[in-house]
Amino acid sequence: MSLLLQVWGGLFYLLNKVFLSVAERSERNNRKKKKTWRVTSWVVYLLGTPSWIFLFIKEHNWIAAALEAGGIPSMIIGLIITIKGKGKEPMWLNYIAIISIVIGLGYSWYDFNGIRTFHQFAEIVMIAAFLIGTYQIAQEKLSGYVWFMIMNGACMLLMYLDHYPWLVVQQIVSVSFVIDAYFVKKKKT
């Protein structure tokens, strides 16, 4: 079951980064094509999320599990902005994300009697980078990709510590597409 979750989550999250990179590369030529790739990237991101939540819960990575659950509203915001445009996203989704993070931090604090492990630190870095990056990419800001690079690095470390070599490799490949999208977008601005 663990291998299935790794392949499912890793593949869908990797496809998200590939499709974001393709979207950035297609922007000059065709706005409709860019929109299609961005919509596809948000959809596969959402489809990969449950497997990550299950893996993080299995490893007692409560902060990361809450991050993934709390990130769903950010992903939906990105999808809505891509489809309808900026300013059309419901604000209540942001509140759900914040509540999920607080619950994840609280449960991790309870489960480990405080923030006492390196795992928790890696999870906190991943949380901040994921939420900031996802929201900024949804807003089509260049800095979102920098936050995704940080997120991928923290996730890579966490997957290494949890002995998920397939997901470590997936994070390495994934960050290469994030770097590509960053430089393509930077060149255009």
C-alpha positions in Angstrom: 0.0 0.0 0.0 2.8 2.4 0.9 4.4 2.0 -2.6 1.1 2.7 -4.3 0.7 5.9 -2.2 4.2 6.9 -3.1 3.7 6.4 -6.9 0.3 8.0 -6.8 1.3 11.1 -4.9 4.7 11.4 -6.5 3.5 11.1 -10.0 0.6 13.5 -9.7 2.7 16.1 -7.9 5.5 15.7 -10.5 2.9 16.2 -13.3 1.8 19.4 -11.5 5.3 20.8 -11.8 5.7 19.6 -15.4 2.4 21.2 -16.4 3.3 24.5 -14.7 6.5 24.5 -16.6 4.8 23.8 -19.9 2.2 26.6 -19.1 5.0 29.1 -18.5 6.6 28.1 -21.8 3.4 28.4 -23.7 2.3 31.8 -22.5 4.0 33.8 -25.2 2.4 31.9 -28.0 -1.1 31.3 -26.8 -3.0 32.4 -23.6 -5.7 29.7 -24.1 -3.0 27.0 -24.2 -1.4 28.4 -21.0 -4.8 28.4 -19.3 -5.4 24.8 -20.3 -2.0 23.7 -18.9 -2.5 25.7 -15.7 -6.0 24.2 -15.1 -4.6 20.7 -15.7 -1.7 21.4 -13.3 -4.1 22.4 -10.5 -6.4 19.4 -11.2 -3.5 16.8 -11.0 -2.2 18.6 -7.9 -5.6 18.1 -6.2 -5.8 14.5 -7.3 -2.4 13.7 -5.8 -3.1 15.3 -2.4 -5.0 12.4 -0.7 -2.0 10.0 -1.1 0.4 12.5 0.6 -2.1 13.0 3.4 -2.2 9.3 4.0 1.6 8.9 3.9 2.1 11.8 6.3 -0.4 10.4 8.8 1.2 7.0 8.6 4.5 8.6 9.6 3.0 10.8 12.3 4.0 13.9 10.3 1.0 15.7 11.6 2.1 19.2 10.5 2.7 18.0 6.9 -0.6 16.1 6.9 -2.4 19.3 8.0 -0.4 21.2 5.4 -1.7 19.0 2.6 -5.2 19.2 3.9 -4.8 23.0 4.4 -3.3 23.3 0.9 -6.4 22.0 -0.8 -8.1 25.4 -0.5 -5.0 27.1 -1.9 -5.1 24.7 -4.9 -8.8 25.4 -5.4 -8.0 29.1 -5.3 -5.4 28.6 -8.0 -7.9 26.7 -10.1 -10.6 29.3 -9.7 -8.1 32.2 -10.5 -7.0 30.3 -13.6 -10.5 29.7 -14.8 -12.3 32.9 -13.7 -9.5 35.4 -13.2 -8.0 37.2 -10.2 -10.3 38.5 -7.5 -13.0 35.8 -8.1 -11.8 33.4 -5.5 -13.8 33.0 -2.2 -12.0 34.3 0.9 -13.4 31.5 3.1 -11.0 29.1 1.5 -8.1 31.0 3.0 -9.6 30.6 6.5 -10.0 26.9 6.0 -6.3 26.6 5.1 -5.2 28.6 8.2 -7.5 26.5 10.5 -6.0 23.2 9.1 -2.5 24.5 9.8 -3.3 25.5 13.4 -4.9 22.0 14.0 -1.8 20.3 12.5 0.6 22.3 14.6 -1.5 21.7 17.7 -1.8 18.0 17.2 2.0 17.7 16.4 2.7 19.7 19.6 0.4 17.3 21.5 1.8 14.1 19.9 5.5 15.0 20.4 5.1 17.1 23.6 6.2 20.3 21.8 8.3 21.1 18.7 11.2 18.8 19.5 12.2 16.9 16.4 14.0 17.7 13.2 11.0 16.2 11.4 8.8 18.8 12.8 11.2 21.6 11.7 11.3 20.2 8.2 7.5 20.0 8.2 7.2 23.7 9.3 9.5 24.8 6.5 7.6 22.7 4.1 4.3 24.2 5.3 5.3 27.8 5.0 6.9 27.3 1.5 4.0 25.2 0.2 1.3 27.6 1.3 3.1 30.8 0.2 4.3 29.2 -3.0 0.9 27.8 -3.9 -0.8 31.1 -3.3 1.8 33.1 -5.2 1.8 30.8 -8.2 -2.0 31.0 -8.2 -1.5 34.8 -8.4 1.0 34.2 -11.2 3.9 35.7 -9.2 7.5 34.7 -9.9 8.4 34.3 -6.3 6.0 31.4 -5.9 8.5 29.2 -7.8 11.2 30.2 -5.3 8.9 29.0 -2.4 8.2 25.8 -4.3 12.0 25.2 -4.6 12.2 25.5 -0.8 9.2 23.3 -0.3 10.6 20.6 -2.6 13.9 20.7 -0.7 12.2 20.4 2.7 9.9 17.6 1.4 13.0 15.8 -0.1 14.6 15.9 3.3 11.5 14.6 5.0 11.0 11.8 2.5 14.7 10.8 3.0 14.2 10.7 6.8 11.1 8.7 6.4 12.8 6.2 4.0 10.8 6.9 0.9 13.5 6.8 -1.8 11.0 6.9 -4.7 9.7 10.2 -3.3 13.1 11.6 -2.8 13.8 11.0 -6.5 10.4 12.5 -7.4 11.2 15.6 -5.5 14.6 16.0 -7.3 12.9 15.7 -10.7 10.0 17.9 -9.6 12.3 20.7 -8.5 14.0 20.7 -11.9 10.7 21.6 -13.5 10.1 24.3 -10.9 13.5 25.8 -11.6 12.7 25.7 -15.4 9.3 27.4 -14.8 11.1 30.0 -12.7 13.7 30.9 -15.3 11.1 30.9 -18.2 8.8 33.2 -16.2 11.7 35.4 -15.1 12.9 35.9 -18.7 9.4 37.1 -19.6 9.2 39.7 -16.8 
